[in-house]
Amino acid sequence: MRAATIEKTAKLFNTGGSQAVRLPAEFRFAGAEVFIRRDERTGGVVLTPKERKTWASFVKLREQLRADLAREGIEGFMRERGQPAGAARRDPFEGWKE
């Protein structure tokens, strides 16, 4: 179970033809740009740091997710997927051309 987060308030203001958000100091981003998207389920706006991802960051995230699943008691999720008996192994690169 994830710890509860405390919500903060940010100020909105208009500048030119755009709306801007003044973020509290603890939410500041490094750099000059962020990715922005709208969550289709909630309608909320999500800002994400615009940084180059590395394999090391992917492995770290994977380990964090594994730890989260273990804490929630579902660490074996999808380990045994119940493939049909006699199902042939597929080549993930079949048909791929460079």
PyMOL CGO cylinders between C-alpha atoms (Angstrom):
from pymol import cmd
from pymol.cgo import CYLINDER

trace = [
    CYLINDER, 0.00, 0.00, 0.00, 1.41, 3.37, -0.96, 0.3, 1, 1, 1, 1, 1, 1,
    CYLINDER, 1.41, 3.37, -0.96, 1.84, 6.11, 1.58, 0.3, 1, 1, 1, 1, 1, 1,
    CYLINDER, 1.84, 6.11, 1.58, -0.68, 8.93, 1.41, 0.3, 1, 1, 1, 1, 1, 1,
    CYLINDER, -0.68, 8.93, 1.41, 0.57, 12.05, -0.29, 0.3, 1, 1, 1, 1, 1, 1,
    CYLINDER, 0.57, 12.05, -0.29, -0.11, 15.55, 0.94, 0.3, 1, 1, 1, 1, 1, 1,
    CYLINDER, -0.11, 15.55, 0.94, -1.54, 17.82, -1.72, 0.3, 1, 1, 1, 1, 1, 1,
    CYLINDER, -1.54, 17.82, -1.72, -0.10, 21.28, -2.19, 0.3, 1, 1, 1, 1, 1, 1,
    CYLINDER, -0.10, 21.28, -2.19, -1.59, 24.26, -4.01, 0.3, 1, 1, 1, 1, 1, 1,
    CYLINDER, -1.59, 24.26, -4.01, 0.02, 26.01, -6.97, 0.3, 1, 1, 1, 1, 1, 1,
    CYLINDER, 0.02, 26.01, -6.97, -0.92, 29.42, -8.35, 0.3, 1, 1, 1, 1, 1, 1,
    CYLINDER, -0.92, 29.42, -8.35, -2.21, 29.85, -11.90, 0.3, 1, 1, 1, 1, 1, 1,
    CYLINDER, -2.21, 29.85, -11.90, -1.62, 33.00, -13.94, 0.3, 1, 1, 1, 1, 1, 1,
    CYLINDER, -1.62, 33.00, -13.94, -1.90, 34.16, -17.54, 0.3, 1, 1, 1, 1, 1, 1,
    CYLINDER, -1.90, 34.16, -17.54, 1.08, 35.26, -19.57, 0.3, 1, 1, 1, 1, 1, 1,
    CYLINDER, 1.08, 35.26, -19.57, 0.51, 36.27, -23.17, 0.3, 1, 1, 1, 1, 1, 1,
    CYLINDER, 0.51, 36.27, -23.17, -1.98, 33.80, -24.62, 0.3, 1, 1, 1, 1, 1, 1,
    CYLINDER, -1.98, 33.80, -24.62, -0.96, 30.96, -22.30, 0.3, 1, 1, 1, 1, 1, 1,
    CYLINDER, -0.96, 30.96, -22.30, -1.77, 29.87, -18.78, 0.3, 1, 1, 1, 1, 1, 1,
    CYLINDER, -1.77, 29.87, -18.78, 1.17, 29.17, -16.47, 0.3, 1, 1, 1, 1, 1, 1,
    CYLINDER, 1.17, 29.17, -16.47, 1.57, 27.43, -13.12, 0.3, 1, 1, 1, 1, 1, 1,
    CYLINDER, 1.57, 27.43, -13.12, 3.82, 28.71, -10.34, 0.3, 1, 1, 1, 1, 1, 1,
    CYLINDER, 3.82, 28.71, -10.34, 5.11, 25.55, -8.68, 0.3, 1, 1, 1, 1, 1, 1,
    CYLINDER, 5.11, 25.55, -8.68, 6.16, 25.43, -5.03, 0.3, 1, 1, 1, 1, 1, 1,
    CYLINDER, 6.16, 25.43, -5.03, 9.94, 25.07, -4.64, 0.3, 1, 1, 1, 1, 1, 1,
    CYLINDER, 9.94, 25.07, -4.64, 9.81, 21.35, -3.75, 0.3, 1, 1, 1, 1, 1, 1,
    CYLINDER, 9.81, 21.35, -3.75, 8.16, 20.58, -7.12, 0.3, 1, 1, 1, 1, 1, 1,
    CYLINDER, 8.16, 20.58, -7.12, 10.66, 22.43, -9.33, 0.3, 1, 1, 1, 1, 1, 1,
    CYLINDER, 10.66, 22.43, -9.33, 11.99, 20.70, -12.44, 0.3, 1, 1, 1, 1, 1, 1,
    CYLINDER, 11.99, 20.70, -12.44, 15.54, 20.75, -13.75, 0.3, 1, 1, 1, 1, 1, 1,
    CYLINDER, 15.54, 20.75, -13.75, 15.88, 22.07, -17.30, 0.3, 1, 1, 1, 1, 1, 1,
    CYLINDER, 15.88, 22.07, -17.30, 13.66, 24.32, -19.38, 0.3, 1, 1, 1, 1, 1, 1,
    CYLINDER, 13.66, 24.32, -19.38, 10.94, 21.90, -20.58, 0.3, 1, 1, 1, 1, 1, 1,
    CYLINDER, 10.94, 21.90, -20.58, 8.67, 19.14, -19.28, 0.3, 1, 1, 1, 1, 1, 1,
    CYLINDER, 8.67, 19.14, -19.28, 6.40, 16.63, -20.96, 0.3, 1, 1, 1, 1, 1, 1,
    CYLINDER, 6.40, 16.63, -20.96, 2.69, 17.26, -20.40, 0.3, 1, 1, 1, 1, 1, 1,
    CYLINDER, 2.69, 17.26, -20.40, -0.27, 14.92, -20.87, 0.3, 1, 1, 1, 1, 1, 1,
    CYLINDER, -0.27, 14.92, -20.87, -3.84, 14.55, -19.71, 0.3, 1, 1, 1, 1, 1, 1,
    CYLINDER, -3.84, 14.55, -19.71, -4.81, 11.38, -17.84, 0.3, 1, 1, 1, 1, 1, 1,
    CYLINDER, -4.81, 11.38, -17.84, -7.73, 9.94, -19.81, 0.3, 1, 1, 1, 1, 1, 1,
    CYLINDER, -7.73, 9.94, -19.81, -9.36, 8.38, -16.75, 0.3, 1, 1, 1, 1, 1, 1,
    CYLINDER, -9.36, 8.38, -16.75, -9.22, 11.31, -14.36, 0.3, 1, 1, 1, 1, 1, 1,
    CYLINDER, -9.22, 11.31, -14.36, -8.81, 14.29, -16.69, 0.3, 1, 1, 1, 1, 1, 1,
    CYLINDER, -8.81, 14.29, -16.69, -5.87, 15.42, -14.54, 0.3, 1, 1, 1, 1, 1, 1,
    CYLINDER, -5.87, 15.42, -14.54, -2.83, 17.06, -16.08, 0.3, 1, 1, 1, 1, 1, 1,
    CYLINDER, -2.83, 17.06, -16.08, 0.51, 15.29, -15.54, 0.3, 1, 1, 1, 1, 1, 1,
    CYLINDER, 0.51, 15.29, -15.54, 3.92, 16.96, -15.87, 0.3, 1, 1, 1, 1, 1, 1,
    CYLINDER, 3.92, 16.96, -15.87, 6.98, 14.73, -16.28, 0.3, 1, 1, 1, 1, 1, 1,
    CYLINDER, 6.98, 14.73, -16.28, 10.65, 15.70, -16.42, 0.3, 1, 1, 1, 1, 1, 1,
    CYLINDER, 10.65, 15.70, -16.42, 11.95, 15.83, -19.96, 0.3, 1, 1, 1, 1, 1, 1,
    CYLINDER, 11.95, 15.83, -19.96, 15.13, 13.89, -19.48, 0.3, 1, 1, 1, 1, 1, 1,
    CYLINDER, 15.13, 13.89, -19.48, 16.95, 11.30, -21.50, 0.3, 1, 1, 1, 1, 1, 1,
    CYLINDER, 16.95, 11.30, -21.50, 16.14, 7.82, -20.19, 0.3, 1, 1, 1, 1, 1, 1,
    CYLINDER, 16.14, 7.82, -20.19, 18.90, 5.28, -19.79, 0.3, 1, 1, 1, 1, 1, 1,
    CYLINDER, 18.90, 5.28, -19.79, 18.92, 1.51, -19.43, 0.3, 1, 1, 1, 1, 1, 1,
    CYLINDER, 18.92, 1.51, -19.43, 20.14, 2.03, -15.88, 0.3, 1, 1, 1, 1, 1, 1,
    CYLINDER, 20.14, 2.03, -15.88, 17.05, 4.14, -15.08, 0.3, 1, 1, 1, 1, 1, 1,
    CYLINDER, 17.05, 4.14, -15.08, 14.84, 1.45, -16.65, 0.3, 1, 1, 1, 1, 1, 1,
    CYLINDER, 14.84, 1.45, -16.65, 16.44, -1.29, -14.51, 0.3, 1, 1, 1, 1, 1, 1,
    CYLINDER, 16.44, -1.29, -14.51, 16.05, 0.87, -11.40, 0.3, 1, 1, 1, 1, 1, 1,
    CYLINDER, 16.05, 0.87, -11.40, 12.35, 1.45, -12.17, 0.3, 1, 1, 1, 1, 1, 1,
    CYLINDER, 12.35, 1.45, -12.17, 11.84, -2.28, -12.81, 0.3, 1, 1, 1, 1, 1, 1,
    CYLINDER, 11.84, -2.28, -12.81, 13.33, -3.10, -9.40, 0.3, 1, 1, 1, 1, 1, 1,
    CYLINDER, 13.33, -3.10, -9.40, 11.14, -0.46, -7.72, 0.3, 1, 1, 1, 1, 1, 1,
    CYLINDER, 11.14, -0.46, -7.72, 8.05, -1.95, -9.37, 0.3, 1, 1, 1, 1, 1, 1,
    CYLINDER, 8.05, -1.95, -9.37, 9.06, -5.46, -8.29, 0.3, 1, 1, 1, 1, 1, 1,
    CYLINDER, 9.06, -5.46, -8.29, 9.44, -4.22, -4.72, 0.3, 1, 1, 1, 1, 1, 1,
    CYLINDER, 9.44, -4.22, -4.72, 5.99, -2.55, -4.92, 0.3, 1, 1, 1, 1, 1, 1,
    CYLINDER, 5.99, -2.55, -4.92, 4.42, -5.80, -6.15, 0.3, 1, 1, 1, 1, 1, 1,
    CYLINDER, 4.42, -5.80, -6.15, 6.13, -7.77, -3.39, 0.3, 1, 1, 1, 1, 1, 1,
    CYLINDER, 6.13, -7.77, -3.39, 4.81, -5.31, -0.76, 0.3, 1, 1, 1, 1, 1, 1,
    CYLINDER, 4.81, -5.31, -0.76, 1.31, -5.77, -2.18, 0.3, 1, 1, 1, 1, 1, 1,
    CYLINDER, 1.31, -5.77, -2.18, 1.68, -9.56, -2.12, 0.3, 1, 1, 1, 1, 1, 1,
    CYLINDER, 1.68, -9.56, -2.12, 1.53, -10.10, -5.88, 0.3, 1, 1, 1, 1, 1, 1,
    CYLINDER, 1.53, -10.10, -5.88, 5.21, -10.52, -6.73, 0.3, 1, 1, 1, 1, 1, 1,
    CYLINDER, 5.21, -10.52, -6.73, 4.54, -13.62, -8.87, 0.3, 1, 1, 1, 1, 1, 1,
    CYLINDER, 4.54, -13.62, -8.87, 2.13, -11.76, -11.16, 0.3, 1, 1, 1, 1, 1, 1,
    CYLINDER, 2.13, -11.76, -11.16, 2.35, -13.16, -14.72, 0.3, 1, 1, 1, 1, 1, 1,
    CYLINDER, 2.35, -13.16, -14.72, 5.24, -15.48, -13.81, 0.3, 1, 1, 1, 1, 1, 1,
    CYLINDER, 5.24, -15.48, -13.81, 3.24, -18.48, -14.98, 0.3, 1, 1, 1, 1, 1, 1,
    CYLINDER, 3.24, -18.48, -14.98, 1.10, -17.27, -17.86, 0.3, 1, 1, 1, 1, 1, 1,
    CYLINDER, 1.10, -17.27, -17.86, -0.52, -20.59, -18.73, 0.3, 1, 1, 1, 1, 1, 1,
    CYLINDER, -0.52, -20.59, -18.73, 0.55, -20.79, -22.37, 0.3, 1, 1, 1, 1, 1, 1,
    CYLINDER, 0.55, -20.79, -22.37, -1.36, -23.42, -24.34, 0.3, 1, 1, 1, 1, 1, 1,
    CYLINDER, -1.36, -23.42, -24.34, 0.31, -26.83, -24.35, 0.3, 1, 1, 1, 1, 1, 1,
    CYLINDER, 0.31, -26.83, -24.35, 2.52, -27.30, -27.39, 0.3, 1, 1, 1, 1, 1, 1,
    CYLINDER, 2.52, -27.30, -27.39, 2.54, -23.59, -28.24, 0.3, 1, 1, 1, 1, 1, 1,
    CYLINDER, 2.54, -23.59, -28.24, 5.52, -22.83, -30.43, 0.3, 1, 1, 1, 1, 1, 1,
    CYLINDER, 5.52, -22.83, -30.43, 8.04, -20.26, -29.22, 0.3, 1, 1, 1, 1, 1, 1,
    CYLINDER, 8.04, -20.26, -29.22, 7.81, -17.12, -31.29, 0.3, 1, 1, 1, 1, 1, 1,
    CYLINDER, 7.81, -17.12, -31.29, 10.75, -15.18, -32.65, 0.3, 1, 1, 1, 1, 1, 1,
    CYLINDER, 10.75, -15.18, -32.65, 10.22, -11.57, -31.47, 0.3, 1, 1, 1, 1, 1, 1,
    CYLINDER, 10.22, -11.57, -31.47, 12.24, -10.30, -34.44, 0.3, 1, 1, 1, 1, 1, 1,
    CYLINDER, 12.24, -10.30, -34.44, 10.41, -12.29, -37.11, 0.3, 1, 1, 1, 1, 1, 1,
    CYLINDER, 10.41, -12.29, -37.11, 9.68, -10.04, -40.08, 0.3, 1, 1, 1, 1, 1, 1,
    CYLINDER, 9.68, -10.04, -40.08, 11.77, -7.17, -38.72, 0.3, 1, 1, 1, 1, 1, 1,
    CYLINDER, 11.77, -7.17, -38.72, 13.82, -5.26, -41.26, 0.3, 1, 1, 1, 1, 1, 1,
    CYLINDER, 13.82, -5.26, -41.26, 16.41, -2.60, -40.62, 0.3, 1, 1, 1, 1, 1, 1,
]
cmd.load_cgo(trace, "trace")
